[in-house]
Amino acid sequence: MQKLQTVNADTLLYEPLEKPSFVVDGLIPTGLILFCGSQKIGKSWLMLKLCLCVSQGIPLWDMPTREGDVLYLCLEDTFCRIQDRLFFDSSIAVLLSL
């Protein structure tokens, strides 16, 4: 078992630290994130939209994203349901750009 690493405030104040990097600027930091909420409020839709934006490096709600590889795990959805959502999201994007 590893010993708990501690640091006092004085040391922490003067230690040069790297700023965290963000997937969505100022909103979602890189790393493991838990995204939780009540059922049927749009969590899956939001994560799909986030994945599409990050994979293409396009803004999410006017917030810059850092382009990168994404792994979208929607283990409760069928391929047909995911395809329908992708088509729906694409058609919304086309309508909004007109």
Contacts in CASP RR format, 6 or more apart in sequence:
PFRMAT RR
TARGET T0000
AUTHOR 0000-0000-0000
METHOD contacts of the structure
MODEL  1
MQKLQTVNADTLLYEPLEKPSFVVDGLIPTGLILFCGSQKIGKSWLMLKL
CLCVSQGIPLWDMPTREGDVLYLCLEDTFCRIQDRLFFDSSIAVLLSL
7 15 0 8 1.000
20 29 0 8 1.000
20 30 0 8 1.000
21 29 0 8 1.000
21 30 0 8 1.000
21 66 0 8 1.000
22 28 0 8 1.000
22 29 0 8 1.000
22 30 0 8 1.000
22 66 0 8 1.000
23 29 0 8 1.000
23 30 0 8 1.000
23 50 0 8 1.000
23 54 0 8 1.000
23 65 0 8 1.000
23 66 0 8 1.000
24 50 0 8 1.000
24 53 0 8 1.000
24 54 0 8 1.000
24 60 0 8 1.000
24 63 0 8 1.000
24 64 0 8 1.000
24 65 0 8 1.000
24 66 0 8 1.000
25 63 0 8 1.000
25 64 0 8 1.000
25 65 0 8 1.000
25 66 0 8 1.000
26 63 0 8 1.000
27 63 0 8 1.000
28 50 0 8 1.000
30 66 0 8 1.000
35 43 0 8 1.000
35 46 0 8 1.000
35 47 0 8 1.000
36 43 0 8 1.000
37 43 0 8 1.000
44 74 0 8 1.000
44 77 0 8 1.000
44 85 0 8 1.000
45 85 0 8 1.000
45 89 0 8 1.000
47 72 0 8 1.000
47 74 0 8 1.000
48 72 0 8 1.000
48 74 0 8 1.000
48 82 0 8 1.000
48 85 0 8 1.000
48 86 0 8 1.000
48 89 0 8 1.000
49 60 0 8 1.000
49 89 0 8 1.000
50 60 0 8 1.000
51 70 0 8 1.000
51 72 0 8 1.000
52 58 0 8 1.000
52 89 0 8 1.000
53 59 0 8 1.000
53 60 0 8 1.000
53 65 0 8 1.000
54 60 0 8 1.000
54 65 0 8 1.000
54 66 0 8 1.000
54 67 0 8 1.000
54 68 0 8 1.000
54 70 0 8 1.000
55 67 0 8 1.000
55 68 0 8 1.000
55 69 0 8 1.000
55 70 0 8 1.000
56 67 0 8 1.000
57 65 0 8 1.000
57 66 0 8 1.000
57 67 0 8 1.000
57 68 0 8 1.000
58 65 0 8 1.000
59 65 0 8 1.000
74 82 0 8 1.000
END
